Amino acid sequence: MGYKDRIDLSKLPQHIAIIMDGNGRWAKGKGKLRVFGHHNGVISVSDVVEGAGEIGIKYLTLYTFSAENWNRPKLEVAAIMELLVSTINKEIKKLMENNVRLNAIGDLEMLPKKCYKELMGAIEKTSKNTGLTLTLALSYGSRREIMQAAQKVAAKVLAGEIKVEDINEEVFEDNLYTANMPDPELLIRTSGEYRISNYLLWQIAYAELYFTTKLWPDFRRDDLYEAILDYQQRERRFGKTSEQVN
């Protein structure tokens, strides 16, 4: 019996977040340029998205390009942006066929104009789809997101829209990029690194963390299913005792 057949479909995480790490090391291990790894990483994205939608996952958020990644060599950044554009153009038909709704979070205005235009077009085209919501975290940094949310809340207080005593977690969350999404219940990181890397810091407060040594270009839907099975074997207590949740 494969991983997929062993999954309890009644206990799926609603939202899975993934830190897709290891493209560069994968390419280096094969004597190739880092861009070669990014190209092969796209194959993993396509397979994992299809696999997630197949079993009924509602939200999948992928750490595609961090705010810090702008500091990488200019040629690599340019290649990644070109790859993003070509991938969106190539995958849009499959997204429509699989009823996937595309979304994006981050400082999207920092993207090159062509990239931004293609992304917004794909988001608009898939906006009526009702299956999996695929969110790309682009030019994304969680600390900046939290800081911006604090600024928005402060501005509303100054404008008299809300009072200081009205500020609670719900009000704050409404000002995050992920305002209309449930928090991730499972966070996966590939490549054997054990860091969160400034990713969804507020949202993963109670997420189960899953780390694998597999490099992202080698990660496939069966690896996703294995992570979900591991998640389903854990006891999620949210501060309560085992007796209270069972």
Disulfide bonds with the S-S distance in Angstrom:
none
